[in-house]
Amino acid sequence: MPYTVEDGNRLNNFAVEPQVYTSEPPTQAQKVKYLVLAGLGLALIGGLLAVAVSVSAIS
């Protein structure tokens, strides 16, 4: 592990930095996958809200 010696002979450890890279834009297939997952997520939330409203209306 890399370290430096500061004033008074104190050691200071530094974390190893990861390699930096630029991300690539999503492909068309990934965009479609994101839209499908978003639709499924919205359907799940809508279904949960519908169940919550129907259960609270019964009481």
N, CA, C and O atoms as a Maestro MAE file, in Angstrom:
{
 s_m_m2io_version
 :::
 2.0.0
}

f_m_ct {
 s_m_title
 :::
 protein
 m_atom[236] {
  # First column is atom index #
  i_m_mmod_type
  r_m_x_coord
  r_m_y_coord
  r_m_z_coord
  i_m_residue_number
  s_m_chain_name
  s_m_pdb_residue_name
  s_m_pdb_atom_name
  i_m_atomic_number
  :::
  1 25 0.852 -1.174 0.000 1 A "MET " " N  " 7
  2 3 0.000 0.000 0.000 1 A "MET " " CA " 6
  3 2 0.895 1.233 0.000 1 A "MET " " C  " 6
  4 15 1.836 1.312 0.790 1 A "MET " " O  " 8
  5 25 0.615 2.190 -0.871 2 A "PRO " " N  " 7
  6 3 1.463 3.383 -0.916 2 A "PRO " " CA " 6
  7 2 1.227 4.268 0.307 2 A "PRO " " C  " 6
  8 15 0.096 4.397 0.776 2 A "PRO " " O  " 8
  9 25 2.265 4.857 0.806 3 A "TYR " " N  " 7
  10 3 2.143 5.761 1.943 3 A "TYR " " CA " 6
  11 2 3.187 6.858 1.822 3 A "TYR " " C  " 6
  12 15 4.186 6.733 1.115 3 A "TYR " " O  " 8
  13 25 2.914 7.938 2.541 4 A "THR " " N  " 7
  14 3 3.856 9.054 2.574 4 A "THR " " CA " 6
  15 2 4.252 9.312 4.015 4 A "THR " " C  " 6
  16 15 3.507 8.985 4.940 4 A "THR " " O  " 8
  17 25 5.414 9.892 4.204 5 A "VAL " " N  " 7
  18 3 5.893 10.254 5.539 5 A "VAL " " CA " 6
  19 2 5.722 11.761 5.692 5 A "VAL " " C  " 6
  20 15 6.302 12.542 4.938 5 A "VAL " " O  " 8
  21 25 4.915 12.163 6.684 6 A "GLU " " N  " 7
  22 3 4.658 13.571 6.924 6 A "GLU " " CA " 6
  23 2 5.583 14.096 8.017 6 A "GLU " " C  " 6
  24 15 6.473 13.392 8.494 6 A "GLU " " O  " 8
  25 25 5.350 15.348 8.399 7 A "ASP " " N  " 7
  26 3 6.144 15.952 9.468 7 A "ASP " " CA " 6
  27 2 6.017 15.135 10.752 7 A "ASP " " C  " 6
  28 15 4.936 14.634 11.062 7 A "ASP " " O  " 8
  29 25 7.084 15.000 11.479 8 A "GLY " " N  " 7
  30 3 7.074 14.228 12.714 8 A "GLY " " CA " 6
  31 2 7.085 12.738 12.469 8 A "GLY " " C  " 6
  32 15 6.730 11.974 13.366 8 A "GLY " " O  " 8
  33 25 7.481 12.295 11.287 9 A "ASN " " N  " 7
  34 3 7.567 10.879 10.907 9 A "ASN " " CA " 6
  35 2 6.227 10.148 11.009 9 A "ASN " " C  " 6
  36 15 6.193 8.954 11.308 9 A "ASN " " O  " 8
  37 25 5.131 10.857 10.762 10 A "ARG " " N  " 7
  38 3 3.820 10.198 10.730 10 A "ARG " " CA " 6
  39 2 3.599 9.610 9.349 10 A "ARG " " C  " 6
  40 15 3.921 10.231 8.336 10 A "ARG " " O  " 8
  41 25 3.045 8.408 9.319 11 A "LEU " " N  " 7
  42 3 2.733 7.751 8.046 11 A "LEU " " CA " 6
  43 2 1.300 8.078 7.650 11 A "LEU " " C  " 6
  44 15 0.408 8.119 8.498 11 A "LEU " " O  " 8
  45 25 1.085 8.309 6.376 12 A "ASN " " N  " 7
  46 3 -0.248 8.590 5.859 12 A "ASN " " CA " 6
  47 2 -0.514 7.621 4.711 12 A "ASN " " C  " 6
  48 15 0.163 7.665 3.684 12 A "ASN " " O  " 8
  49 25 -1.511 6.739 4.892 13 A "ASN " " N  " 7
  50 3 -1.857 5.747 3.873 13 A "ASN " " CA " 6
  51 2 -2.911 6.308 2.933 13 A "ASN " " C  " 6
  52 15 -3.810 7.029 3.364 13 A "ASN " " O  " 8
  53 25 -2.806 5.987 1.667 14 A "PHE " " N  " 7
  54 3 -3.766 6.407 0.663 14 A "PHE " " CA " 6
  55 2 -4.344 5.181 -0.017 14 A "PHE " " C  " 6
  56 15 -3.653 4.186 -0.237 14 A "PHE " " O  " 8
  57 25 -5.630 5.271 -0.348 15 A "ALA " " N  " 7
  58 3 -6.286 4.170 -1.058 15 A "ALA " " CA " 6
  59 2 -5.788 4.115 -2.499 15 A "ALA " " C  " 6
  60 15 -5.365 5.122 -3.068 15 A "ALA " " O  " 8
  61 25 -5.848 2.917 -3.074 16 A "VAL " " N  " 7
  62 3 -5.477 2.746 -4.475 16 A "VAL " " CA " 6
  63 2 -6.629 3.284 -5.319 16 A "VAL " " C  " 6
  64 15 -7.769 2.851 -5.151 16 A "VAL " " O  " 8
  65 25 -6.349 4.213 -6.214 17 A "GLU " " N  " 7
  66 3 -7.397 4.819 -7.021 17 A "GLU " " CA " 6
  67 2 -7.722 3.934 -8.221 17 A "GLU " " C  " 6
  68 15 -6.819 3.423 -8.884 17 A "GLU " " O  " 8
  69 25 -9.026 3.754 -8.501 18 A "PRO " " N  " 7
  70 3 -9.399 2.938 -9.670 18 A "PRO " " CA " 6
  71 2 -9.088 3.677 -10.964 18 A "PRO " " C  " 6
  72 15 -8.972 4.903 -10.990 18 A "PRO " " O  " 8
  73 25 -8.956 2.908 -12.029 19 A "GLN " " N  " 7
  74 3 -8.700 3.487 -13.334 19 A "GLN " " CA " 6
  75 2 -9.957 4.223 -13.816 19 A "GLN " " C  " 6
  76 15 -11.061 3.686 -13.725 19 A "GLN " " O  " 8
  77 25 -9.795 5.423 -14.315 20 A "VAL " " N  " 7
  78 3 -10.916 6.235 -14.767 20 A "VAL " " CA " 6
  79 2 -11.155 5.983 -16.253 20 A "VAL " " C  " 6
  80 15 -10.210 5.917 -17.039 20 A "VAL " " O  " 8
  81 25 -12.426 5.843 -16.630 21 A "TYR " " N  " 7
  82 3 -12.769 5.635 -18.033 21 A "TYR " " CA " 6
  83 2 -14.049 6.392 -18.332 21 A "TYR " " C  " 6
  84 15 -14.798 6.735 -17.418 21 A "TYR " " O  " 8
  85 25 -14.297 6.647 -19.579 22 A "THR " " N  " 7
  86 3 -15.533 7.316 -19.981 22 A "THR " " CA " 6
  87 2 -16.579 6.263 -20.334 22 A "THR " " C  " 6
  88 15 -16.273 5.226 -20.924 22 A "THR " " O  " 8
  89 25 -17.803 6.554 -19.963 23 A "SER " " N  " 7
  90 3 -18.869 5.596 -20.256 23 A "SER " " CA " 6
  91 2 -19.358 5.794 -21.689 23 A "SER " " C  " 6
  92 15 -19.200 6.862 -22.280 23 A "SER " " O  " 8
  93 25 -19.949 4.745 -22.221 24 A "GLU " " N  " 7
  94 3 -20.485 4.778 -23.577 24 A "GLU " " CA " 6
  95 2 -22.000 4.939 -23.492 24 A "GLU " " C  " 6
  96 15 -22.613 4.438 -22.550 24 A "GLU " " O  " 8
  97 25 -22.612 5.620 -24.446 25 A "PRO " " N  " 7
  98 3 -24.071 5.770 -24.411 25 A "PRO " " CA " 6
  99 2 -24.749 4.405 -24.605 25 A "PRO " " C  " 6
  100 15 -24.184 3.510 -25.232 25 A "PRO " " O  " 8
  101 25 -25.964 4.256 -24.062 26 A "PRO " " N  " 7
  102 3 -26.644 2.967 -24.196 26 A "PRO " " CA " 6
  103 2 -27.010 2.660 -25.647 26 A "PRO " " C  " 6
  104 15 -27.290 3.555 -26.444 26 A "PRO " " O  " 8
  105 25 -26.998 1.384 -25.955 27 A "THR " " N  " 7
  106 3 -27.394 0.947 -27.294 27 A "THR " " CA " 6
  107 2 -28.922 0.952 -27.396 27 A "THR " " C  " 6
  108 15 -29.619 1.148 -26.401 27 A "THR " " O  " 8
  109 25 -29.424 0.737 -28.597 28 A "GLN " " N  " 7
  110 3 -30.878 0.719 -28.797 28 A "GLN " " CA " 6
  111 2 -31.514 -0.423 -28.004 28 A "GLN " " C  " 6
  112 15 -32.601 -0.258 -27.450 28 A "GLN " " O  " 8
  113 25 -30.854 -1.566 -27.947 29 A "ALA " " N  " 7
  114 3 -31.396 -2.703 -27.194 29 A "ALA " " CA " 6
  115 2 -31.460 -2.376 -25.702 29 A "ALA " " C  " 6
  116 15 -32.418 -2.755 -25.028 29 A "ALA " " O  " 8
  117 25 -30.454 -1.682 -25.187 30 A "GLN " " N  " 7
  118 3 -30.472 -1.305 -23.774 30 A "GLN " " CA " 6
  119 2 -31.573 -0.288 -23.487 30 A "GLN " " C  " 6
  120 15 -32.208 -0.338 -22.434 30 A "GLN " " O  " 8
  121 25 -31.801 0.633 -24.423 31 A "LYS " " N  " 7
  122 3 -32.871 1.616 -24.241 31 A "LYS " " CA " 6
  123 2 -34.232 0.930 -24.177 31 A "LYS " " C  " 6
  124 15 -35.080 1.294 -23.363 31 A "LYS " " O  " 8
  125 25 -34.434 -0.066 -25.041 32 A "VAL " " N  " 7
  126 3 -35.699 -0.810 -25.031 32 A "VAL " " CA " 6
  127 2 -35.853 -1.554 -23.717 32 A "VAL " " C  " 6
  128 15 -36.940 -1.591 -23.140 32 A "VAL " " O  " 8
  129 25 -34.771 -2.144 -23.250 33 A "LYS " " N  " 7
  130 3 -34.804 -2.878 -21.981 33 A "LYS " " CA " 6
  131 2 -35.157 -1.946 -20.835 33 A "LYS " " C  " 6
  132 15 -35.932 -2.320 -19.955 33 A "LYS " " O  " 8
  133 25 -34.601 -0.737 -20.827 34 A "TYR " " N  " 7
  134 3 -34.909 0.242 -19.783 34 A "TYR " " CA " 6
  135 2 -36.386 0.634 -19.815 34 A "TYR " " C  " 6
  136 15 -37.019 0.774 -18.768 34 A "TYR " " O  " 8
  137 25 -36.935 0.811 -21.031 35 A "LEU " " N  " 7
  138 3 -38.347 1.167 -21.141 35 A "LEU " " CA " 6
  139 2 -39.257 0.036 -20.657 35 A "LEU " " C  " 6
  140 15 -40.270 0.289 -20.005 35 A "LEU " " O  " 8
  141 25 -38.898 -1.202 -20.973 36 A "VAL " " N  " 7
  142 3 -39.699 -2.348 -20.513 36 A "VAL " " CA " 6
  143 2 -39.656 -2.439 -18.993 36 A "VAL " " C  " 6
  144 15 -40.686 -2.654 -18.355 36 A "VAL " " O  " 8
  145 25 -38.478 -2.278 -18.413 37 A "LEU " " N  " 7
  146 3 -38.363 -2.335 -16.957 37 A "LEU " " CA " 6
  147 2 -39.112 -1.182 -16.294 37 A "LEU " " C  " 6
  148 15 -39.718 -1.367 -15.238 37 A "LEU " " O  " 8
  149 25 -39.076 -0.003 -16.896 38 A "ALA " " N  " 7
  150 3 -39.819 1.134 -16.355 38 A "ALA " " CA " 6
  151 2 -41.318 0.856 -16.394 38 A "ALA " " C  " 6
  152 15 -42.031 1.166 -15.439 38 A "ALA " " O  " 8
  153 25 -41.798 0.276 -17.485 39 A "GLY " " N  " 7
  154 3 -43.215 -0.068 -17.592 39 A "GLY " " CA " 6
  155 2 -43.625 -1.098 -16.547 39 A "GLY " " C  " 6
  156 15 -44.681 -0.976 -15.927 39 A "GLY " " O  " 8
  157 25 -42.788 -2.107 -16.354 40 A "LEU " " N  " 7
  158 3 -43.097 -3.117 -15.339 40 A "LEU " " CA " 6
  159 2 -43.093 -2.516 -13.938 40 A "LEU " " C  " 6
  160 15 -43.924 -2.867 -13.101 40 A "LEU " " O  " 8
  161 25 -42.156 -1.611 -13.692 41 A "GLY " " N  " 7
  162 3 -42.106 -0.957 -12.388 41 A "GLY " " CA " 6
  163 2 -43.342 -0.110 -12.132 41 A "GLY " " C  " 6
  164 15 -43.905 -0.132 -11.038 41 A "GLY " " O  " 8
  165 25 -43.762 0.641 -13.154 42 A "LEU " " N  " 7
  166 3 -44.974 1.447 -13.005 42 A "LEU " " CA " 6
  167 2 -46.211 0.567 -12.800 42 A "LEU " " C  " 6
  168 15 -47.095 0.914 -12.017 42 A "LEU " " O  " 8
  169 25 -46.272 -0.561 -13.496 43 A "ALA " " N  " 7
  170 3 -47.400 -1.479 -13.324 43 A "ALA " " CA " 6
  171 2 -47.410 -2.058 -11.911 43 A "ALA " " C  " 6
  172 15 -48.474 -2.217 -11.313 43 A "ALA " " O  " 8
  173 25 -46.248 -2.366 -11.385 44 A "LEU " " N  " 7
  174 3 -46.163 -2.898 -10.024 44 A "LEU " " CA " 6
  175 2 -46.624 -1.859 -9.008 44 A "LEU " " C  " 6
  176 15 -47.411 -2.173 -8.115 44 A "LEU " " O  " 8
  177 25 -46.143 -0.632 -9.136 45 A "ILE " " N  " 7
  178 3 -46.540 0.421 -8.210 45 A "ILE " " CA " 6
  179 2 -48.037 0.705 -8.327 45 A "ILE " " C  " 6
  180 15 -48.723 0.883 -7.320 45 A "ILE " " O  " 8
  181 25 -48.539 0.745 -9.565 46 A "GLY " " N  " 7
  182 3 -49.973 0.957 -9.762 46 A "GLY " " CA " 6
  183 2 -50.806 -0.154 -9.138 46 A "GLY " " C  " 6
  184 15 -51.845 0.110 -8.533 46 A "GLY " " O  " 8
  185 25 -50.356 -1.386 -9.283 47 A "GLY " " N  " 7
  186 3 -51.066 -2.513 -8.674 47 A "GLY " " CA " 6
  187 2 -51.046 -2.454 -7.161 47 A "GLY " " C  " 6
  188 15 -52.052 -2.739 -6.511 47 A "GLY " " O  " 8
  189 25 -49.908 -2.087 -6.601 48 A "LEU " " N  " 7
  190 3 -49.827 -1.967 -5.141 48 A "LEU " " CA " 6
  191 2 -50.728 -0.852 -4.628 48 A "LEU " " C  " 6
  192 15 -51.377 -1.004 -3.593 48 A "LEU " " O  " 8
  193 25 -50.772 0.262 -5.341 49 A "LEU " " N  " 7
  194 3 -51.667 1.344 -4.933 49 A "LEU " " CA " 6
  195 2 -53.126 0.926 -5.046 49 A "LEU " " C  " 6
  196 15 -53.935 1.280 -4.187 49 A "LEU " " O  " 8
  197 25 -53.475 0.186 -6.082 50 A "ALA " " N  " 7
  198 3 -54.855 -0.283 -6.249 50 A "ALA " " CA " 6
  199 2 -55.245 -1.226 -5.114 50 A "ALA " " C  " 6
  200 15 -56.360 -1.145 -4.600 50 A "ALA " " O  " 8
  201 25 -54.358 -2.101 -4.729 51 A "VAL " " N  " 7
  202 3 -54.638 -3.017 -3.615 51 A "VAL " " CA " 6
  203 2 -54.791 -2.223 -2.318 51 A "VAL " " C  " 6
  204 15 -55.696 -2.491 -1.527 51 A "VAL " " O  " 8
  205 25 -53.911 -1.250 -2.100 52 A "ALA " " N  " 7
  206 3 -53.987 -0.450 -0.874 52 A "ALA " " CA " 6
  207 2 -55.307 0.321 -0.796 52 A "ALA " " C  " 6
  208 15 -55.924 0.395 0.266 52 A "ALA " " O  " 8
  209 25 -55.738 0.893 -1.923 53 A "VAL " " N  " 7
  210 3 -56.998 1.645 -1.933 53 A "VAL " " CA " 6
  211 2 -58.185 0.710 -1.721 53 A "VAL " " C  " 6
  212 15 -59.118 1.043 -0.990 53 A "VAL " " O  " 8
  213 25 -58.152 -0.459 -2.358 54 A "SER " " N  " 7
  214 3 -59.271 -1.379 -2.209 54 A "SER " " CA " 6
  215 2 -59.341 -1.959 -0.794 54 A "SER " " C  " 6
  216 15 -60.437 -2.192 -0.284 54 A "SER " " O  " 8
  217 25 -58.229 -2.188 -0.173 55 A "VAL " " N  " 7
  218 3 -58.228 -2.722 1.193 55 A "VAL " " CA " 6
  219 2 -58.680 -1.649 2.171 55 A "VAL " " C  " 6
  220 15 -59.427 -1.942 3.104 55 A "VAL " " O  " 8
  221 25 -58.242 -0.414 1.974 56 A "SER " " N  " 7
  222 3 -58.641 0.639 2.892 56 A "SER " " CA " 6
  223 2 -60.104 1.002 2.728 56 A "SER " " C  " 6
  224 15 -60.713 1.502 3.674 56 A "SER " " O  " 8
  225 25 -60.690 0.769 1.558 57 A "ALA " " N  " 7
  226 3 -62.098 1.050 1.341 57 A "ALA " " CA " 6
  227 2 -62.976 -0.012 1.993 57 A "ALA " " C  " 6
  228 15 -64.132 0.269 2.309 57 A "ALA " " O  " 8
  229 25 -62.467 -1.212 2.202 58 A "ILE " " N  " 7
  230 3 -63.244 -2.300 2.790 58 A "ILE " " CA " 6
  231 2 -63.469 -2.054 4.271 58 A "ILE " " C  " 6
  232 15 -64.550 -2.331 4.789 58 A "ILE " " O  " 8
  233 25 -62.460 -1.539 4.955 59 A "SER " " N  " 7
  234 3 -62.579 -1.358 6.421 59 A "SER " " CA " 6
  235 2 -63.604 -0.348 6.766 59 A "SER " " C  " 6
  236 15 -63.830 -0.075 7.945 59 A "SER " " O  " 8
  :::
 }
 m_bond[235] {
  # First column is bond index #
  i_m_from
  i_m_to
  i_m_order
  :::
  1 1 2 1
  2 2 3 1
  3 3 4 2
  4 3 5 1
  5 5 6 1
  6 6 7 1
  7 7 8 2
  8 7 9 1
  9 9 10 1
  10 10 11 1
  11 11 12 2
  12 11 13 1
  13 13 14 1
  14 14 15 1
  15 15 16 2
  16 15 17 1
  17 17 18 1
  18 18 19 1
  19 19 20 2
  20 19 21 1
  21 21 22 1
  22 22 23 1
  23 23 24 2
  24 23 25 1
  25 25 26 1
  26 26 27 1
  27 27 28 2
  28 27 29 1
  29 29 30 1
  30 30 31 1
  31 31 32 2
  32 31 33 1
  33 33 34 1
  34 34 35 1
  35 35 36 2
  36 35 37 1
  37 37 38 1
  38 38 39 1
  39 39 40 2
  40 39 41 1
  41 41 42 1
  42 42 43 1
  43 43 44 2
  44 43 45 1
  45 45 46 1
  46 46 47 1
  47 47 48 2
  48 47 49 1
  49 49 50 1
  50 50 51 1
  51 51 52 2
  52 51 53 1
  53 53 54 1
  54 54 55 1
  55 55 56 2
  56 55 57 1
  57 57 58 1
  58 58 59 1
  59 59 60 2
  60 59 61 1
  61 61 62 1
  62 62 63 1
  63 63 64 2
  64 63 65 1
  65 65 66 1
  66 66 67 1
  67 67 68 2
  68 67 69 1
  69 69 70 1
  70 70 71 1
  71 71 72 2
  72 71 73 1
  73 73 74 1
  74 74 75 1
  75 75 76 2
  76 75 77 1
  77 77 78 1
  78 78 79 1
  79 79 80 2
  80 79 81 1
  81 81 82 1
  82 82 83 1
  83 83 84 2
  84 83 85 1
  85 85 86 1
  86 86 87 1
  87 87 88 2
  88 87 89 1
  89 89 90 1
  90 90 91 1
  91 91 92 2
  92 91 93 1
  93 93 94 1
  94 94 95 1
  95 95 96 2
  96 95 97 1
  97 97 98 1
  98 98 99 1
  99 99 100 2
  100 99 101 1
  101 101 102 1
  102 102 103 1
  103 103 104 2
  104 103 105 1
  105 105 106 1
  106 106 107 1
  107 107 108 2
  108 107 109 1
  109 109 110 1
  110 110 111 1
  111 111 112 2
  112 111 113 1
  113 113 114 1
  114 114 115 1
  115 115 116 2
  116 115 117 1
  117 117 118 1
  118 118 119 1
  119 119 120 2
  120 119 121 1
  121 121 122 1
  122 122 123 1
  123 123 124 2
  124 123 125 1
  125 125 126 1
  126 126 127 1
  127 127 128 2
  128 127 129 1
  129 129 130 1
  130 130 131 1
  131 131 132 2
  132 131 133 1
  133 133 134 1
  134 134 135 1
  135 135 136 2
  136 135 137 1
  137 137 138 1
  138 138 139 1
  139 139 140 2
  140 139 141 1
  141 141 142 1
  142 142 143 1
  143 143 144 2
  144 143 145 1
  145 145 146 1
  146 146 147 1
  147 147 148 2
  148 147 149 1
  149 149 150 1
  150 150 151 1
  151 151 152 2
  152 151 153 1
  153 153 154 1
  154 154 155 1
  155 155 156 2
  156 155 157 1
  157 157 158 1
  158 158 159 1
  159 159 160 2
  160 159 161 1
  161 161 162 1
  162 162 163 1
  163 163 164 2
  164 163 165 1
  165 165 166 1
  166 166 167 1
  167 167 168 2
  168 167 169 1
  169 169 170 1
  170 170 171 1
  171 171 172 2
  172 171 173 1
  173 173 174 1
  174 174 175 1
  175 175 176 2
  176 175 177 1
  177 177 178 1
  178 178 179 1
  179 179 180 2
  180 179 181 1
  181 181 182 1
  182 182 183 1
  183 183 184 2
  184 183 185 1
  185 185 186 1
  186 186 187 1
  187 187 188 2
  188 187 189 1
  189 189 190 1
  190 190 191 1
  191 191 192 2
  192 191 193 1
  193 193 194 1
  194 194 195 1
  195 195 196 2
  196 195 197 1
  197 197 198 1
  198 198 199 1
  199 199 200 2
  200 199 201 1
  201 201 202 1
  202 202 203 1
  203 203 204 2
  204 203 205 1
  205 205 206 1
  206 206 207 1
  207 207 208 2
  208 207 209 1
  209 209 210 1
  210 210 211 1
  211 211 212 2
  212 211 213 1
  213 213 214 1
  214 214 215 1
  215 215 216 2
  216 215 217 1
  217 217 218 1
  218 218 219 1
  219 219 220 2
  220 219 221 1
  221 221 222 1
  222 222 223 1
  223 223 224 2
  224 223 225 1
  225 225 226 1
  226 226 227 1
  227 227 228 2
  228 227 229 1
  229 229 230 1
  230 230 231 1
  231 231 232 2
  232 231 233 1
  233 233 234 1
  234 234 235 1
  235 235 236 2
  :::
 }
}
